[in-house]
Amino acid sequence: MKDSLAIKPFTLPVSGEVRLPGSKSITNRALLLAALSPGPVTLRNALFSRDTRLMVNALRGLGFQVVTNEEKGQIIRIEGKGGRIPVGEASLDVGNAGTAARFLTAFLSLKKGGVYHLDGDPAMRERPMVGLLEALIDQGTEVNFSGQQWYFPFSLSTKGLPGGDIEVDAAASSQILSALLMVAPFARKDTVLRLKGTTVSRPFVEMTVNMLRQFGYKISAEAAHFEVASHQVPSGSIADYLIEPDATAASYFLALPLAVGGKVVVKNLGGNDFLQGDIRFKEVISQTGLSIKSDGCDLIANYNSGNKIRVRADFNAISDTFLTLAAISPLLEGVTRITGIGHTRHQETDRISAVAKELRKLGQEVVEEEDALEIHPNRRALLEKARAGVCIETYDDHRIAMSFSILGCADILENGEFWLKIANPSCVEKTFPHFFSILEGIR
């Protein structure tokens, strides 16, 4: 794709349907749980993106048979090994995929006598791993750092997972706790995971716990205390697993009617038993005056007219979606305040700082705090910037690219002329490779 992509504004209200790819968070969890299963598992509606391909490639490098069919049904079939890792020495690339980085690191600890070398993109070398690595070191894994301590790249000398009482600091990322939960059934003795503090993104931990139960494992989960029995033979082991559509990706299309008017139907996102906490974004965005209703299995987002009201919300539990709201905040009336997002400074980029910088580029007044953003919209300044043209820097962050693309769909100049470009649009391949074609398809 080009170095930058001009977003063509909608000159008519949107009216269309969107079918979303499978959830990245669920796909990468399901890939690991399938590899841990005692037999073959078929994943359906799996996401094919850079993050999930990194996970698939790593499992293949560890000796697992993984067959993919992207064209017909988005299917991945894995021959599970019941907790065994066939290859005892390997070099693995985790890119900038936090799920792959943390899940695989914990997974490798199950191997007795394993030697594994892990590295990723330059950005991955700045993402926190300390809580997970400390827990694994306490369990007997040896870690040799090639660069800065507690960061990629590093090598693991693994001795199996003893289990027992494990204290873990998962404040930097809930993926640290999720990684340990998924491998705990294969420890040598029962495992009790105790959180150091309770600061952790609960929805993603609950997703992991629920998926473990779906795959047949028994787990006791409290606020800061998790008990997992070892040597579990999954009851009713799963052979076929359907992955939910990506609720985070849905946030962009739910917000689109606020930018352009009209109605979007998001398919297969209206159920009540959703694993993904980000489905709660619909409740936050509804505060703006946008109407969101369920119609069977679908969600319908509709905006006709009236004030677009500012939002004040804590996004701690749904932090991947805060960028969606922040990017369209210049279109709202009143000061939007987003809190509970301090941990996003250590994700693909410092998301708070990056979003603040790009909004200021659009003429908006932004108050940046350690854990929050406050955005004071200035429509006149936005119009002036639009007349000059704006290129949004994405910092190799897929969510910045997709969020500001929704703002670019607004016909700010009222003549259908391009006014906003997205730099490095190919970064969306991390989780949503076909985002721009789907956006164009509902014009």
C-alpha positions as CSV (number, residue, x, y, z in Angstrom):
1,M,0.0,0.0,0.0
2,K,1.1,3.6,-0.5
3,D,3.1,5.5,2.1
4,S,0.0,7.5,2.8
5,L,-3.7,7.0,2.0
6,A,-6.2,9.9,1.4
7,I,-9.5,9.2,3.0
8,K,-12.4,10.1,0.7
9,P,-15.2,11.8,2.7
10,F,-18.7,10.5,2.5
11,T,-21.0,12.9,0.7
12,L,-24.1,10.9,1.5
13,P,-25.2,9.2,4.8
14,V,-23.8,5.7,5.2
15,S,-26.2,2.8,4.6
16,G,-24.8,-0.7,4.6
17,E,-23.8,-3.9,6.3
18,V,-20.4,-4.9,7.7
19,R,-19.1,-8.4,8.3
20,L,-16.1,-8.2,10.6
21,P,-13.2,-10.6,10.8
22,G,-12.6,-12.9,13.8
23,S,-11.3,-11.4,17.0
24,K,-7.5,-11.3,17.2
25,S,-7.6,-11.7,21.0
26,I,-9.7,-14.8,20.7
27,T,-7.8,-16.2,17.7
28,N,-4.4,-16.1,19.4
29,R,-5.8,-17.6,22.6
30,A,-7.6,-20.3,20.7
31,L,-4.4,-21.1,18.8
32,L,-2.5,-21.7,22.0
33,L,-5.4,-23.7,23.6
34,A,-5.7,-25.8,20.5
35,A,-1.9,-26.6,20.6
36,L,-2.4,-27.6,24.3
37,S,-5.4,-29.8,23.5
38,P,-5.0,-33.6,23.4
39,G,-6.0,-33.9,19.7
40,P,-6.9,-32.0,16.5
41,V,-8.8,-28.7,16.8
42,T,-10.4,-26.8,14.0
43,L,-10.8,-23.0,14.5
44,R,-13.5,-21.3,12.3
45,N,-13.8,-17.6,11.5
46,A,-10.2,-17.2,12.6
47,L,-8.5,-13.9,11.9
48,F,-5.7,-13.9,9.3
49,S,-3.6,-10.9,10.1
50,R,0.0,-10.2,11.0
51,D,-0.4,-11.0,14.7
52,T,-2.1,-14.3,14.1
53,R,0.3,-15.3,11.4
54,L,3.2,-14.7,13.8
55,M,1.5,-17.1,16.2
56,V,0.9,-19.7,13.6
57,N,4.5,-19.5,12.3
58,A,5.8,-19.8,15.9
59,L,3.7,-22.9,16.5
60,R,5.0,-24.4,13.3
61,G,8.5,-23.6,14.3
62,L,7.9,-25.5,17.5
63,G,6.9,-28.6,15.6
64,F,3.1,-28.3,15.5
65,Q,1.2,-29.3,12.4
66,V,-1.0,-26.2,11.5
67,V,-3.1,-26.2,8.3
68,T,-4.8,-23.0,7.2
69,N,-7.5,-22.2,4.7
70,E,-8.0,-18.5,4.4
71,E,-10.1,-18.5,1.3
72,K,-12.9,-20.9,2.5
73,G,-14.2,-20.2,5.9
74,Q,-11.1,-18.7,7.6
75,I,-10.2,-22.1,9.0
76,I,-7.1,-23.1,11.0
77,R,-6.6,-26.8,12.0
78,I,-4.0,-27.7,14.6
79,E,-2.8,-31.1,15.9
80,G,-2.8,-30.6,19.7
81,K,-0.1,-32.3,21.7
82,G,-1.7,-32.3,25.1
83,G,0.9,-29.9,26.7
84,R,3.9,-31.3,24.9
85,I,6.2,-29.1,22.7
86,P,7.8,-31.2,19.9
87,V,10.8,-29.0,19.2
88,G,13.3,-28.4,22.0
89,E,15.3,-25.5,20.5
90,A,14.0,-22.8,18.2
91,S,14.3,-19.1,17.4
92,L,10.9,-17.3,17.3
93,D,9.8,-13.9,16.0
94,V,6.9,-12.3,17.9
95,G,6.9,-9.1,15.8
96,N,4.9,-6.5,17.7
97,A,2.2,-8.9,18.8
98,G,1.8,-8.7,22.6
99,T,-0.4,-11.8,22.7
100,A,2.1,-13.9,20.8
101,A,5.0,-12.5,22.9
102,R,3.5,-13.3,26.3
103,F,1.5,-16.4,25.4
104,L,4.4,-18.1,23.7
105,T,6.9,-17.2,26.5
106,A,4.7,-18.8,29.1
107,F,4.0,-21.8,26.8
108,L,7.7,-22.5,26.3
109,S,8.2,-22.9,30.0
110,L,6.4,-26.2,29.8
111,K,9.2,-27.9,28.0
112,K,11.8,-29.7,30.0
113,G,15.3,-29.0,28.7
114,G,14.2,-26.5,26.1
115,V,16.3,-23.6,24.7
116,Y,14.4,-20.9,22.9
117,H,15.5,-17.5,21.5
118,L,12.8,-14.8,21.1
119,D,12.9,-11.4,19.5
120,G,10.5,-9.0,17.8
121,D,10.1,-5.7,16.1
122,P,12.0,-2.7,17.6
123,A,8.7,-1.5,19.1
124,M,8.3,-4.9,20.8
125,R,11.6,-4.4,22.6
126,E,10.0,-1.5,24.6
127,R,6.9,-3.4,25.7
128,P,6.7,-4.7,29.3
129,M,7.5,-8.4,30.0
130,V,8.9,-8.1,33.5
131,G,5.9,-9.4,35.4
132,L,5.7,-12.6,33.3
133,L,9.4,-13.2,33.3
134,E,9.7,-12.7,37.1
135,A,7.0,-15.3,37.6
136,L,8.7,-17.8,35.2
137,I,12.1,-17.2,36.8
138,D,10.5,-18.0,40.2
139,Q,9.3,-21.2,38.6
140,G,12.8,-22.2,37.5
141,T,13.0,-20.9,33.9
142,E,16.4,-19.3,33.2
143,V,16.3,-16.1,31.1
144,N,19.3,-14.6,29.4
145,F,18.8,-11.1,28.1
146,S,20.6,-10.0,24.9
147,G,19.8,-6.3,25.4
148,Q,18.0,-4.4,28.1
149,Q,17.0,-6.5,31.1
150,W,13.3,-7.5,31.2
151,Y,12.8,-6.7,27.5
152,F,13.2,-8.5,24.2
153,P,15.4,-10.1,22.8
154,F,16.1,-12.9,25.3
155,S,16.7,-16.6,25.5
156,L,14.9,-19.1,27.7
157,S,16.3,-22.3,29.2
158,T,13.2,-24.1,30.3
159,K,12.7,-26.9,32.9
160,G,9.0,-27.5,32.9
161,L,6.5,-25.6,35.1
162,P,6.4,-26.8,38.7
163,G,3.2,-24.9,39.6
164,G,2.2,-24.2,43.2
165,D,1.8,-20.6,44.5
166,I,2.8,-18.0,42.0
167,E,2.7,-14.3,42.6
168,V,2.4,-12.2,39.4
169,D,2.4,-8.5,38.7
170,A,0.1,-8.1,35.6
171,A,-0.5,-4.3,36.1
172,A,1.4,-3.6,32.8
173,S,-0.7,-6.0,30.8
174,S,-3.5,-8.5,31.5
175,Q,-1.9,-10.8,28.9
176,I,0.8,-11.6,31.5
177,L,-1.9,-13.2,33.7
178,S,-3.7,-14.8,30.8
179,A,-0.5,-16.4,29.6
180,L,0.1,-18.1,32.9
181,L,-3.6,-19.1,33.3
182,M,-3.5,-21.0,29.9
183,V,-0.4,-23.1,30.7
184,A,-1.3,-23.7,34.4
185,P,-3.2,-26.9,33.7
186,F,0.1,-28.5,32.6
187,A,2.1,-27.6,35.7
188,R,3.5,-30.5,37.7
189,K,1.2,-29.6,40.6
190,D,-1.9,-27.5,41.2
191,T,-1.3,-23.8,40.6
192,V,-2.6,-20.8,42.6
193,L,-2.0,-17.5,40.9
194,R,-2.1,-14.5,43.2
195,L,-2.1,-11.0,41.7
196,K,0.2,-8.4,43.2
197,G,-2.4,-5.7,43.5
198,T,-5.7,-5.9,41.6
199,T,-4.9,-3.5,38.7
200,V,-5.6,-5.6,35.6
201,S,-7.9,-5.4,32.7
202,R,-10.7,-7.7,33.9
203,P,-12.5,-8.3,30.6
204,F,-9.5,-9.9,28.9
205,V,-8.8,-12.0,32.0
206,E,-12.5,-13.1,32.0
207,M,-12.2,-13.9,28.3
208,T,-9.2,-16.2,29.1
209,V,-11.0,-17.9,32.0
210,N,-14.2,-18.4,29.9
211,M,-12.2,-19.9,27.0
212,L,-10.3,-22.2,29.3
213,R,-13.7,-23.5,30.5
214,Q,-15.0,-23.8,26.9
215,F,-12.0,-26.0,26.2
216,G,-12.9,-28.2,29.2
217,Y,-10.6,-27.0,32.0
218,K,-11.8,-26.3,35.6
219,I,-10.6,-23.1,37.0
220,S,-11.6,-21.1,40.1
221,A,-11.4,-17.3,39.5
222,E,-11.7,-14.6,42.1
223,A,-10.7,-10.9,42.0
224,A,-7.0,-11.5,42.7
225,H,-6.8,-15.3,43.2
226,F,-7.0,-18.0,40.6
227,E,-6.8,-21.8,41.2
228,V,-6.0,-24.2,38.4
229,A,-5.7,-28.0,38.9
230,S,-2.8,-29.7,37.2
231,H,-2.8,-32.7,34.9
232,Q,-6.3,-32.0,33.8
233,V,-7.8,-34.1,31.0
234,P,-10.3,-31.6,29.5
235,S,-13.8,-32.8,29.9
236,G,-15.6,-32.8,26.6
237,S,-12.5,-31.6,24.7
238,I,-13.3,-29.2,21.9
239,A,-12.7,-30.4,18.3
240,D,-14.4,-27.4,16.6
241,Y,-14.3,-23.8,17.8
242,L,-16.1,-20.8,16.3
243,I,-14.3,-17.4,16.9
244,E,-16.4,-14.3,17.5
245,P,-16.3,-11.3,15.2
246,D,-13.9,-8.6,16.5
247,A,-15.7,-6.3,18.8
248,T,-12.8,-3.8,18.9
249,A,-13.0,-3.6,15.1
250,A,-16.7,-3.0,15.4
251,S,-16.1,0.2,17.3
252,Y,-15.0,2.0,14.1
253,F,-18.1,1.2,12.2
254,L,-20.4,1.9,15.1
255,A,-18.9,5.4,15.3
256,L,-19.1,6.0,11.5
257,P,-22.7,7.3,11.5
258,L,-21.6,10.1,13.9
259,A,-19.1,11.3,11.3
260,V,-21.3,10.9,8.2
261,G,-24.9,10.3,9.3
262,G,-27.0,7.3,8.3
263,K,-27.0,3.7,9.5
264,V,-24.6,0.8,9.7
265,V,-25.6,-2.8,10.4
266,V,-22.8,-4.8,12.0
267,K,-23.5,-8.5,11.4
268,N,-23.3,-11.2,14.1
269,L,-22.5,-8.8,17.0
270,G,-25.8,-8.7,18.8
271,G,-25.7,-11.7,21.0
272,N,-25.7,-11.7,24.8
273,D,-22.9,-14.2,25.6
274,F,-20.0,-12.3,24.1
275,L,-16.5,-13.1,25.3
276,Q,-15.1,-9.7,24.4
277,G,-15.4,-6.9,26.9
278,D,-15.0,-4.3,24.1
279,I,-18.6,-4.9,23.1
280,R,-19.4,-2.4,25.9
281,F,-18.1,0.4,23.6
282,K,-21.7,0.5,22.3
283,E,-22.9,1.7,25.7
284,V,-20.3,4.5,25.8
285,I,-20.8,5.7,22.2
286,S,-24.6,5.7,22.8
287,Q,-24.0,8.7,25.1
288,T,-23.3,10.9,22.1
289,G,-26.8,10.7,20.8
290,L,-26.1,7.7,18.5
291,S,-28.8,5.1,18.5
292,I,-27.5,1.5,18.8
293,K,-30.0,-1.4,18.9
294,S,-29.8,-5.1,18.6
295,D,-31.7,-6.9,15.8
296,G,-31.4,-10.6,16.4
297,C,-27.7,-11.4,16.0
298,D,-26.9,-7.9,14.5
299,L,-26.2,-4.4,15.9
300,I,-27.6,-1.4,14.2
301,A,-25.9,2.1,14.7
302,N,-28.1,5.0,13.5
303,Y,-27.6,8.7,13.6
304,N,-30.1,11.1,12.0
305,S,-29.8,14.6,13.5
306,G,-29.4,16.5,16.8
307,N,-26.6,17.4,19.1
308,K,-23.5,15.1,19.2
309,I,-22.9,15.1,22.9
310,R,-19.5,14.9,24.5
311,V,-18.6,11.8,26.5
312,R,-17.0,11.4,29.9
313,A,-16.1,7.8,30.5
314,D,-13.6,5.4,32.2
315,F,-12.1,3.2,29.4
316,N,-9.9,1.0,31.7
317,A,-11.9,-2.1,30.8
318,I,-12.2,-1.3,27.1
319,S,-9.0,0.7,26.5
320,D,-8.5,-0.5,22.9
321,T,-11.6,1.4,21.9
322,F,-10.6,4.8,23.5
323,L,-8.9,5.8,20.3
324,T,-12.1,5.5,18.3
325,L,-13.9,8.0,20.6
326,A,-10.9,10.3,20.8
327,A,-10.5,10.5,17.1
328,I,-14.1,11.6,16.5
329,S,-14.2,13.9,19.5
330,P,-13.6,17.1,17.3
331,L,-17.1,16.4,16.0
332,L,-18.8,16.4,19.4
333,E,-20.2,19.3,21.3
334,G,-18.5,19.9,24.7
335,V,-15.4,18.6,26.4
336,T,-14.8,14.8,26.0
337,R,-12.8,13.3,28.9
338,I,-11.4,9.8,28.7
339,T,-9.9,8.2,31.8
340,G,-8.4,4.9,32.9
341,I,-6.0,4.5,30.0
342,G,-2.6,4.9,31.6
343,H,-1.5,1.4,30.6
344,T,-1.9,2.2,26.9
345,R,1.3,4.2,27.1
346,H,3.1,0.8,26.9
347,Q,1.2,-0.8,23.9
348,E,2.1,-0.5,20.2
349,T,3.1,3.0,21.0
350,D,2.4,5.6,23.8
351,R,-1.2,5.8,22.6
352,I,-2.1,8.7,24.9
353,S,0.8,10.9,23.7
354,A,0.3,9.9,20.1
355,V,-3.4,10.6,20.0
356,A,-2.9,14.0,21.8
357,K,-0.3,15.0,19.2
358,E,-2.5,14.1,16.2
359,L,-5.5,15.9,17.7
360,R,-3.5,19.0,18.2
361,K,-2.4,18.7,14.6
362,L,-6.1,19.0,13.8
363,G,-6.4,22.3,15.8
364,Q,-7.9,20.8,18.9
365,E,-7.0,21.7,22.5
366,V,-5.9,18.6,24.4
367,V,-5.0,18.2,28.0
368,E,-2.8,15.1,28.4
369,E,-2.6,13.4,31.8
370,E,-0.7,10.3,32.9
371,D,-4.0,8.3,32.9
372,A,-6.4,10.5,30.8
373,L,-7.1,12.7,27.9
374,E,-9.4,15.7,27.9
375,I,-10.3,17.0,24.4
376,H,-11.8,20.5,23.9
377,P,-13.3,20.5,20.3
378,N,-12.7,23.5,18.1
379,R,-14.7,23.2,14.9
380,R,-13.4,26.4,13.4
381,A,-9.8,25.3,13.8
382,L,-10.6,21.9,12.4
383,L,-12.0,23.5,9.3
384,E,-8.9,25.6,8.8
385,K,-6.7,22.6,9.2
386,A,-8.9,20.6,6.7
387,R,-8.5,23.4,4.1
388,A,-4.7,23.0,4.4
389,G,-4.8,19.2,4.5
390,V,-3.7,17.0,7.3
391,C,-1.6,13.8,7.3
392,I,-2.1,11.7,10.5
393,E,1.0,10.0,11.7
394,T,0.2,6.4,12.8
395,Y,3.3,5.4,14.7
396,D,3.0,2.0,13.2
397,D,-0.2,1.6,15.3
398,H,-3.2,0.0,13.6
399,R,-5.7,1.5,15.9
400,I,-4.6,5.1,15.3
401,A,-4.9,4.5,11.6
402,M,-8.4,3.1,11.7
403,S,-9.7,5.5,14.3
404,F,-8.6,8.7,12.4
405,S,-9.9,7.2,9.2
406,I,-13.4,7.4,10.6
407,L,-12.9,11.1,11.2
408,G,-11.6,11.5,7.7
409,C,-14.9,10.2,6.3
410,A,-16.6,13.4,7.6
411,D,-17.2,15.9,4.8
412,I,-15.6,18.7,6.8
413,L,-15.2,20.9,3.6
414,E,-18.8,20.1,2.5
415,N,-17.6,19.5,-1.1
416,G,-16.5,15.9,-1.0
417,E,-12.8,16.9,-1.3
418,F,-10.0,14.9,0.4
419,W,-8.7,16.6,3.5
420,L,-7.1,13.9,5.7
421,K,-4.4,11.3,4.9
422,I,-3.3,8.3,6.9
423,A,0.5,7.7,7.0
424,N,1.6,4.1,6.7
425,P,-1.9,2.6,6.2
426,S,-0.5,-0.9,5.9
427,C,-0.1,-1.0,9.7
428,V,-3.8,-2.1,9.8
429,E,-2.6,-5.6,8.7
430,K,-1.7,-6.2,12.3
431,T,-5.4,-7.0,13.1
432,F,-7.7,-5.9,10.2
433,P,-6.0,-6.3,6.8
434,H,-9.2,-5.5,4.8
435,F,-10.3,-2.5,6.9
436,F,-10.0,0.1,4.1
437,S,-11.7,-2.0,1.5
438,I,-14.6,-2.7,3.9
439,L,-14.9,1.0,4.7
440,E,-14.9,1.9,1.0
441,G,-17.5,-0.9,0.4
442,I,-20.2,0.7,2.5
443,R,-19.8,4.2,0.9
